[in-house]
Structures are given as C-alpha cells and as structure tokens.
Amino acid sequence: MNIANSRTIEAKPYPWPYDGNLRPDNTALVIIDMQTDFCGFGGYVDRMGYDLSMTRAPIEPISRVLATMRAQGFTIIHTREGHRPDLSDLPANKRWRSRQAGIGGVGIGDDGPCGKILVRGEKGWEIIDELAPLPGEIIIDKPGKGSFCATDLELILRTRGIDNLVLTGITTDVCVHTTMREANDRGFECTILADCCGATDRGNHEAALHMVTMQGGVFGTVSDSRALLATLEA
C-alpha cells in the first residue's frame, strides 16, 4: 500500500483500518438488529421494562452514517434476529431464558403487542422505519446472536471482496459484540462505532467497548460516527 494514499479514521487503539485501505468496494456497513422488538415502542425490550431510550439512542447517528455510506457506494448490510414461525430453529434453553426475563412469563415465540416475539414475519421482528433497508440492500436473517452463525454472511462478504466491517446496532454487549468476535476470527478488520450502538445497560455498553481496545485492539477498534464521517466527507 502507498502510505501517501492511505485512508483511515480516528479510532482506539489505532487508526482504522490497520492497513489504511478504506474504500467503498472493500468496506461494508453492518447495521445489527435495529428491530421493533429491540428498540421500538411495544416491542420485546420495551415489554421487559428496560429504558428504551438506551437502545433508541443509536438511531440518529446510524441514520447519518447510513446516508453517507449509501451515497458513496459502500455495501450496506442489515441483520434481523428472529426465528421460523414453527420455532424449529429456537433452542429450548433460549426460549426458557427469554420467558424468565419477560413480563408474566412471556418470551420468544409468545404473543406480544407487536405480534409473536422475535418471529420472522411479525411486526416486532421488522427493522424500524427510520433505518429501513432500501431495495437491493442485503438483509441477513439470523436465529442467534452472532451474524455469522447459521447464515450466509461470510459467503456474501467473500464474494464481494469485503475486508473491513463498520459495526453498528444493538445491543453492544450481545449481538454486536458477538458479531465482532466472529468477524475477527474470520480475518475481517472491524471497527465498532460507539455512538451507533446501544445496550439495555449502560455499564455493559461501556464494558463491551472497553474490551475491544485491550491487547492492542484484540477484536479491532472503537470509533464513532463523527470520526467516520470526517474521513468520508473530507
């Protein structure tokens, strides 16, 4: 790589990507699980009684990043966590745990204000209107927390020649972090945008971000929308 032509964003613990090779054709924006059940009114997280403002906080900064990366021709990928209507891909222990966390024993697959909770095709499973995918944008439907588990995400990334992943969405400590770890083990260069992620617990959000920066960037880097847009709009 020609150092004079390198392009990076400000990040911790190193300017990202490590090789300075940030281009629309080798970088994808991944928006993880911005679904009604996780950040919409009446959805699963709302029903469990968590502070919804924490999972809705990323909506506006993600919108800004999304608009710029769309305009510049970056690959855009959306993910949705959810299960088949017959629940054949829902492990028994996952359903049991969800019912312990829910109100009145209600959990995944049960009826909620937005349809059956985290079931494909239901209103609560859909991506919120503010970040709705455009026709032709990639949508990964995943049955678990990680975006690579039981999906064709890696195949799509390899086919498109994607090396770098900009990770956003919810929740920072669960689905976003799991996806980052999976991607790191597969050799993808990742950054997580701190203001474009959220969790149901602020301490978990901050701890998850801190973990990324350890050991010289054990899973990649932490940046934010301001730093990314400063580079892309320069």
N, C-alpha and C positions, 0 to 999 in steps of 0.2 A: 504493500500500500504506500502511496505517496503521501508523506506526512503533510505536505502543503495542501493536499486536498482532503484531509481528514475532516470528519464532521461528527461532533459529539454533543451530548447535552450535559449540563451540570448535574452531578449525582454523587451519592455517597456509596461506597468509599472510593470510587474512581469515576472519571468522566466516562459516560456510556455512549455507545458500546466500546468494549475494550480495544477494538481494532480501529476505531474511528470511521467505520464503514456503515454509515447510516444513510439508507436510500429507500425510496418508496417501493422498489422492486424486491428488496430483501428484508423488509420490516413489516410486521403486522401489528395492528391494534387489536387487543383481545378484551372484550367487554363481558365480564363474567356475571351471569345470573341476576341482571337487573330486572327482576320479575316482580309482578304484583305480590306474590306470596312472600317476598323478602323485603320489599320496600314500598309497597302500595297500601293504601288505606283499606282495611278489611281483610288483608292477606294474612298468611300464617304467622309471620313475625309480629304483626300488629295484634293478632288474636292472642298471642302468647304474653302480651303485655309489655314488650320491650319498647324503649324510646325510639320511635320510628324516625325521628329526626337524624339519628346517627347513621341509619342505612340510606336515608334520602340525601344526606349531605353531598355525596359524590355526583349527584345528577347534573348539577350545573357545570362543574369543571369538566366532567366527561363530555358534556354536550359541546363545549368549546373545543376540546381536543378532537372529538369526532368530526366536527365540521371542517377543521383544518386538514386533518388527515384524509378525509374523503376528497376534499378539493385537490389535494396533492397526489392522489392516486395510490395511497397506501392500501394494502389489503386490510379489510375490516372483518373481524370475526366476532360473532355474538354467541354466548352459550346460555343454555337453559337447563337447569336441573329439574328432573321430573321422571315419572315412571309410567309404564304402559298402563292403559286403562284396566287391564286384568291383574295388575300388580305382580305379574310374573317375574319382574326384574327388581322387586323390592325385598331385600333381605328381612327376615323376620325380626332380627335384633334391631335393625334401623327403624322399623315401624314401631316396635315396642318402645324404644327410646323416645321417639317423637311423641308418643302418647303420654309419656311421663312429663314432658316439657309443656304439652298443650294444656288448654283450659278444659277441665272436665273430662280428661282422658281422650281428647280429640287429637289426632295426629295425621300423618301422611296417609292419603287414601280415603280419609273420612270427609264427610260433608262439612264445608265451611262457608262463610259469606260469599266467597268468590268461586264456588264450585268445590269439587273434591281437591283436597290439599295436595299440591305438587304432583298432579296427574296430568299427563300430556293431553292437550286439547281443552283444558279447563281455563276459565278466565284468569284465575290466580297464577297459572303457570306461564301466561303470556308475558313477554317483555313489555315494560311500561311504555306508554305512548311517547314520552319525551325522548326516548332512545330507541324507538322502533327501527328495526332493520329496513334498509331500502331494498327494492327488488334486486336480486343478484348477489347481495351480501351473504356471506357464509354464516350459517347457523349450526351450531353443534349441540345436539340434544344428548345430555349425559345423565346416566342413572345415579351417579355418585358425586362425590365432592371434587375430585380431580377431573380436569377437562380431557385428559388423555385416556382415562380408564373406560374401556368398552365403547370407544368412539373411533372415528377415522381422522381425528385432528392431525396426528403426526403424518399420516399419508398426504393430507392436503398441504401441510406446511412443506414437506419434502418436495412434492410435485411442483409447488410454486417457487421453490428456491428461497424460502424464508429462513433467515438465520437469527433475526432479532425479534423479540416479543416485548411490546409495551403492554403491561398488565394493569387492568382497572377492574372495578366492580365490587361485588360483595360476596361473602364477608372476608375482610382482610385476613383473619386468622384461620379461616376454614377453607372455602373453595378457592380463593385467590392464592393463598399460601400453598395449598396442596398442588395447584396447577403450576406454580412457580417451581416447586421442588421437582415435580415430574419433568418439566421442561428442561431444568438444569441437568438432570441425569441423562437427558437425551441430547445434550450438547447445544441447546439453544441459549442464546445470550439474552438475558431478561433484565428488565427494569420494572419496578412497581411504582406507580405514581401515587404518592401518599394521600393527596387531597382528592384523588379519584377513586379511593377505596373507603370502605366503612365497615364497622362491625357493630354487634349489639352491645359490646362492652368496650369502653374507651381504653382501658388498660390492656385488653387483648389486642386491640388495634395497634397500639404503640409498641407492645412487646413483639408482635409479629414483624413490624417494620424493623425493629432493632436487630432481630435475629438475622435478617438478610445482610446486614452490614458487618457481621462478625467474620473473622478469619479472612480479611481482605475481600469480603464480598462472597460469602460461601454459596449463596444462591443467585447472585447478580448484584444489582444496585437498587437504591431507593432514590427517586427523584420526585418531581411534582409537575403539575400542568404548566406552571409559569416557565420553568426551565425548558421543558419540551417545546412549548410554543415560541420561546425566544429564539431557539435554534431553527425551528421550521419556518418561522416568519422572517428570519434575517435576510 
